[in-house]
Amino acid sequence: LKREMSGIILVEPLGGKEVRAMSAEPELEAGNVWIPANEVEYPWVVGFIEEGASFPNGENDDQVDACSQALTYLRTKGNPLQASKERNEKGSFGRKRSIVG
Protein backbone atom coordinates (compact mmCIF):
# COMPACT_ATOMS: atom_id res chain seq x y z
CA LEU A 1 0.00 0.00 0.00
CA LYS A 2 2.89 2.36 0.78
CA ARG A 3 4.08 2.00 -2.84
CA GLU A 4 0.61 2.75 -4.20
CA MET A 5 -0.19 5.85 -2.10
CA SER A 6 2.23 8.58 -1.10
CA GLY A 7 2.21 9.81 2.48
CA ILE A 8 1.47 6.44 4.08
CA ILE A 9 3.40 5.96 7.32
CA LEU A 10 3.75 2.49 8.79
CA VAL A 11 2.71 2.54 12.44
CA GLU A 12 3.24 -0.48 14.63
CA PRO A 13 0.50 -0.23 17.30
CA LEU A 14 1.57 -0.84 20.88
CA GLY A 15 -0.67 -2.74 23.27
CA GLY A 16 -4.23 -3.82 22.61
CA LYS A 17 -7.08 -1.65 21.40
CA GLU A 18 -8.33 -0.98 24.94
CA VAL A 19 -4.88 0.13 26.11
CA ARG A 20 -4.49 2.42 23.09
CA ALA A 21 -7.94 3.91 23.68
CA MET A 22 -7.13 4.55 27.34
CA SER A 23 -3.95 6.40 26.34
CA ALA A 24 -5.98 8.75 24.12
CA GLU A 25 -8.70 9.32 26.71
CA PRO A 26 -7.09 12.38 28.36
CA GLU A 27 -7.04 14.29 25.04
CA LEU A 28 -10.73 13.57 24.51
CA GLU A 29 -11.73 14.36 28.11
CA ALA A 30 -9.77 17.64 28.03
CA GLY A 31 -11.76 18.77 25.00
CA ASN A 32 -8.68 18.80 22.74
CA VAL A 33 -10.44 16.88 19.97
CA TRP A 34 -13.01 18.62 17.78
CA ILE A 35 -15.91 16.45 16.68
CA PRO A 36 -18.38 18.23 14.42
CA ALA A 37 -21.90 18.64 15.79
CA ASN A 38 -23.60 18.94 12.40
CA GLU A 39 -24.61 15.36 11.62
CA VAL A 40 -26.28 16.39 8.37
CA GLU A 41 -23.05 17.79 6.96
CA TYR A 42 -20.93 15.13 8.70
CA PRO A 43 -23.06 11.96 8.71
CA TRP A 44 -20.19 9.79 9.98
CA VAL A 45 -20.29 11.51 13.39
CA VAL A 46 -23.30 9.58 14.71
CA GLY A 47 -21.66 6.20 14.07
CA PHE A 48 -18.34 7.45 15.43
CA ILE A 49 -19.89 8.59 18.71
CA GLU A 50 -22.02 5.44 19.04
CA GLU A 51 -18.94 3.28 18.48
CA GLY A 52 -17.00 5.24 21.09
CA ALA A 53 -19.85 5.06 23.59
CA SER A 54 -20.16 1.28 23.23
CA PHE A 55 -16.41 0.60 23.27
CA PRO A 56 -15.03 -1.97 24.16
CA ASN A 57 -18.22 -4.03 24.19
CA GLY A 58 -19.70 -2.82 20.92
CA GLU A 59 -19.86 -4.69 17.66
CA ASN A 60 -17.32 -2.38 15.97
CA ASP A 61 -14.16 -0.73 17.25
CA ASP A 62 -12.11 0.24 14.19
CA GLN A 63 -12.92 3.97 14.36
CA VAL A 64 -12.05 4.08 18.07
CA ASP A 65 -8.76 2.32 17.37
CA ALA A 66 -7.89 4.58 14.43
CA CYS A 67 -8.71 7.68 16.48
CA SER A 68 -6.62 6.53 19.44
CA GLN A 69 -3.66 5.71 17.20
CA ALA A 70 -3.91 9.10 15.46
CA LEU A 71 -4.04 10.95 18.79
CA THR A 72 -1.07 8.99 20.11
CA TYR A 73 0.88 9.75 16.92
CA LEU A 74 0.09 13.46 17.11
CA ARG A 75 0.99 13.58 20.81
CA THR A 76 4.32 11.81 20.36
CA LYS A 77 5.41 12.93 16.88
CA GLY A 78 3.75 16.33 16.63
CA ASN A 79 1.27 17.61 14.11
CA PRO A 80 2.67 17.00 10.60
CA LEU A 81 0.36 19.66 9.13
CA GLN A 82 1.69 22.29 11.54
CA ALA A 83 5.28 21.22 10.89
CA SER A 84 4.69 21.48 7.13
CA LYS A 85 3.19 24.95 7.55
CA GLU A 86 6.18 26.09 9.62
CA ARG A 87 8.61 24.72 7.02
CA ASN A 88 6.79 26.61 4.27
CA GLU A 89 6.96 29.85 6.25
CA LYS A 90 10.72 29.58 6.78
CA GLY A 91 13.55 29.86 4.31
CA SER A 92 16.13 27.14 3.83
CA PHE A 93 18.14 28.35 6.83
CA GLY A 94 15.21 28.49 9.22
CA ARG A 95 14.61 32.23 8.88
CA LYS A 96 11.18 33.65 8.18
CA ARG A 97 10.75 34.55 4.55
CA SER A 98 9.74 38.06 3.78
CA ILE A 99 7.61 38.67 0.75
CA VAL A 100 8.22 42.00 -0.94
CA GLY A 101 5.49 43.11 -3.21
Phi and psi in degrees as GROMACS dihedral restraints (atoms count N, CA, C in turn):
[ dihedral_restraints ]
;  ai    aj    ak    al  type     phi  dphi    fc
    3     4     5     6     1   -61.3    20    10
    4     5     6     7     1   -32.5    20    10
    6     7     8     9     1   -75.4    20    10
    7     8     9    10     1   -25.8    20    10
    9    10    11    12     1   -86.8    20    10
   10    11    12    13     1   -27.6    20    10
   12    13    14    15     1  -130.6    20    10
   13    14    15    16     1   127.2    20    10
   15    16    17    18     1   -75.6    20    10
   16    17    18    19     1   153.6    20    10
   18    19    20    21     1    86.8    20    10
   19    20    21    22     1     1.4    20    10
   21    22    23    24     1   -78.7    20    10
   22    23    24    25     1   130.4    20    10
   24    25    26    27     1  -117.9    20    10
   25    26    27    28     1   124.0    20    10
   27    28    29    30     1   -71.3    20    10
   28    29    30    31     1   125.3    20    10
   30    31    32    33     1  -123.5    20    10
   31    32    33    34     1   123.2    20    10
   33    34    35    36     1   -93.1    20    10
   34    35    36    37     1   105.9    20    10
   36    37    38    39     1   -65.1    20    10
   37    38    39    40     1   141.8    20    10
   39    40    41    42     1  -104.3    20    10
   40    41    42    43     1   136.2    20    10
   42    43    44    45     1    73.6    20    10
   43    44    45    46     1  -178.5    20    10
   45    46    47    48     1   -86.2    20    10
   46    47    48    49     1   175.4    20    10
   48    49    50    51     1   -60.7    20    10
   49    50    51    52     1   -38.7    20    10
   51    52    53    54     1   -65.9    20    10
   52    53    54    55     1   -41.6    20    10
   54    55    56    57     1   -64.0    20    10
   55    56    57    58     1   -43.6    20    10
   57    58    59    60     1   -63.9    20    10
   58    59    60    61     1   -40.3    20    10
   60    61    62    63     1   -64.7    20    10
   61    62    63    64     1   -40.6    20    10
   63    64    65    66     1   -63.8    20    10
   64    65    66    67     1   -33.5    20    10
   66    67    68    69     1   -72.0    20    10
   67    68    69    70     1   -23.0    20    10
   69    70    71    72     1   -91.2    20    10
   70    71    72    73     1   -13.3    20    10
   72    73    74    75     1   -55.1    20    10
   73    74    75    76     1   -43.0    20    10
   75    76    77    78     1   -58.9    20    10
   76    77    78    79     1   -37.7    20    10
   78    79    80    81     1   -63.6    20    10
   79    80    81    82     1   -41.6    20    10
   81    82    83    84     1   -68.7    20    10
   82    83    84    85     1   -46.0    20    10
   84    85    86    87     1   -64.9    20    10
   85    86    87    88     1   -31.4    20    10
   87    88    89    90     1   -77.8    20    10
   88    89    90    91     1    -6.4    20    10
   90    91    92    93     1    79.9    20    10
   91    92    93    94     1    21.3    20    10
   93    94    95    96     1   -86.3    20    10
   94    95    96    97     1     1.6    20    10
   96    97    98    99     1  -119.5    20    10
   97    98    99   100     1   123.9    20    10
   99   100   101   102     1   -90.6    20    10
  100   101   102   103     1   124.4    20    10
  102   103   104   105     1  -120.2    20    10
  103   104   105   106     1   120.8    20    10
  105   106   107   108     1   -59.7    20    10
  106   107   108   109     1   144.2    20    10
  108   109   110   111     1   -93.1    20    10
  109   110   111   112     1   -15.4    20    10
  111   112   113   114     1   -85.9    20    10
  112   113   114   115     1    94.4    20    10
  114   115   116   117     1   -75.2    20    10
  115   116   117   118     1   -12.9    20    10
  117   118   119   120     1   -75.3    20    10
  118   119   120   121     1   -46.2    20    10
  120   121   122   123     1   -75.8    20    10
  121   122   123   124     1   -30.1    20    10
  123   124   125   126     1  -124.7    20    10
  124   125   126   127     1    76.3    20    10
  126   127   128   129     1   -65.1    20    10
  127   128   129   130     1   -17.6    20    10
  129   130   131   132     1   -71.5    20    10
  130   131   132   133     1   -18.9    20    10
  132   133   134   135     1   -61.4    20    10
  133   134   135   136     1   -41.3    20    10
  135   136   137   138     1   -58.9    20    10
  136   137   138   139     1   -50.2    20    10
  138   139   140   141     1   -63.6    20    10
  139   140   141   142     1   -36.8    20    10
  141   142   143   144     1   -62.8    20    10
  142   143   144   145     1   -47.0    20    10
  144   145   146   147     1   -68.2    20    10
  145   146   147   148     1   -41.5    20    10
  147   148   149   150     1   -61.8    20    10
  148   149   150   151     1   -40.6    20    10
  150   151   152   153     1   -64.8    20    10
  151   152   153   154     1   -42.4    20    10
  153   154   155   156     1   -65.0    20    10
  154   155   156   157     1   -39.7    20    10
  156   157   158   159     1   -68.5    20    10
  157   158   159   160     1   -29.8    20    10
  159   160   161   162     1   -94.6    20    10
  160   161   162   163     1    -3.0    20    10
  162   163   164   165     1   -69.4    20    10
  163   164   165   166     1   137.3    20    10
  165   166   167   168     1   -96.8    20    10
  166   167   168   169     1     8.0    20    10
  168   169   170   171     1   -95.7    20    10
  169   170   171   172     1     0.3    20    10
  171   172   173   174     1   -77.1    20    10
  172   173   174   175     1   172.0    20    10
  174   175   176   177     1   -70.1    20    10
  175   176   177   178     1   -35.4    20    10
  177   178   179   180     1  -118.9    20    10
  178   179   180   181     1   151.7    20    10
  180   181   182   183     1  -148.1    20    10
  181   182   183   184     1     8.9    20    10
  183   184   185   186     1   -66.7    20    10
  184   185   186   187     1   -38.7    20    10
  186   187   188   189     1   -67.8    20    10
  187   188   189   190     1   -39.3    20    10
  189   190   191   192     1   -62.1    20    10
  190   191   192   193     1   -44.3    20    10
  192   193   194   195     1   -66.0    20    10
  193   194   195   196     1   -43.7    20    10
  195   196   197   198     1   -63.5    20    10
  196   197   198   199     1   -41.5    20    10
  198   199   200   201     1   -63.7    20    10
  199   200   201   202     1   -45.0    20    10
  201   202   203   204     1   -65.6    20    10
  202   203   204   205     1   -38.1    20    10
  204   205   206   207     1   -67.9    20    10
  205   206   207   208     1   -39.1    20    10
  207   208   209   210     1   -64.7    20    10
  208   209   210   211     1   -43.9    20    10
  210   211   212   213     1   -64.7    20    10
  211   212   213   214     1   -39.9    20    10
  213   214   215   216     1   -63.6    20    10
  214   215   216   217     1   -43.0    20    10
  216   217   218   219     1   -61.1    20    10
  217   218   219   220     1   -47.7    20    10
  219   220   221   222     1   -63.6    20    10
  220   221   222   223     1   -38.0    20    10
  222   223   224   225     1   -68.3    20    10
  223   224   225   226     1   -38.5    20    10
  225   226   227   228     1   -92.2    20    10
  226   227   228   229     1   -31.2    20    10
  228   229   230   231     1  -105.7    20    10
  229   230   231   232     1   -13.9    20    10
  231   232   233   234     1    90.1    20    10
  232   233   234   235     1   169.0    20    10
  234   235   236   237     1   -84.5    20    10
  235   236   237   238     1   111.9    20    10
  237   238   239   240     1   -63.9    20    10
  238   239   240   241     1   -29.1    20    10
  240   241   242   243     1   -68.4    20    10
  241   242   243   244     1   -41.0    20    10
  243   244   245   246     1   -67.2    20    10
  244   245   246   247     1   -41.9    20    10
  246   247   248   249     1   -62.3    20    10
  247   248   249   250     1   -40.5    20    10
  249   250   251   252     1   -64.8    20    10
  250   251   252   253     1   -41.5    20    10
  252   253   254   255     1   -62.1    20    10
  253   254   255   256     1   -43.7    20    10
  255   256   257   258     1   -65.1    20    10
  256   257   258   259     1   -38.7    20    10
  258   259   260   261     1   -63.1    20    10
  259   260   261   262     1   -40.4    20    10
  261   262   263   264     1   -67.9    20    10
  262   263   264   265     1   -27.7    20    10
  264   265   266   267     1   -81.6    20    10
  265   266   267   268     1   -15.6    20    10
  267   268   269   270     1  -107.6    20    10
  268   269   270   271     1   150.9    20    10
  270   271   272   273     1   -76.9    20    10
  271   272   273   274     1  -176.8    20    10
  273   274   275   276     1   -65.9    20    10
  274   275   276   277     1   -18.6    20    10
  276   277   278   279     1  -105.5    20    10
  277   278   279   280     1    16.5    20    10
  279   280   281   282     1    84.1    20    10
  280   281   282   283     1     6.4    20    10
  282   283   284   285     1   -93.0    20    10
  283   284   285   286     1   148.6    20    10
  285   286   287   288     1   -62.3    20    10
  286   287   288   289     1   138.2    20    10
  288   289   290   291     1   -81.6    20    10
  289   290   291   292     1   140.9    20    10
  291   292   293   294     1  -109.6    20    10
  292   293   294   295     1   136.5    20    10
  294   295   296   297     1  -106.4    20    10
  295   296   297   298     1   119.4    20    10
  297   298   299   300     1   -99.6    20    10
  298   299   300   301     1   130.2    20    10
